Amino acid sequence: MKIPVKFVSPLTEEQINDLDIVIKESKKSQNRRRAQAILLSAKGYCIDEIAKIFGVHRNTISTWINKWEQTGISGLEDKHRSGHPFTLTDEEKELVIKLAKQHPRSVSTIIALLIKKLVKESVIQQLNVS
């Protein structure tokens, strides 16, 4: 069975410039990767070649191309996800750094100690408030 070949539609100079800007200036590596993939497709690289370069499944590249074709540059962005990202206070960040220095090769130990400390502090705060 022959796998169909898919490429992006020919790009305008403006689109190429926009993609170059994303590659050079985007803070999100995923957006930079997607922009590079679109440019590679425009240069004639097939989906399988691009997938191999980025270490992803060919369906991922196909999705990137589809989103580009449908929405252009905004298709390179991740969709908004619900929920608030977990954030640490400055004190908690300092604790993580301290624990990382004590256990530089054990992320699981750092996480366990951090959780233990934070849960303990939370219980103490609840007891003091009640």
Helices and strands as residue ranges (DSSP letters): H 13-25, H 29-42, H 47-54, H 58-71, G 72-76, H 90-102, H 107-129
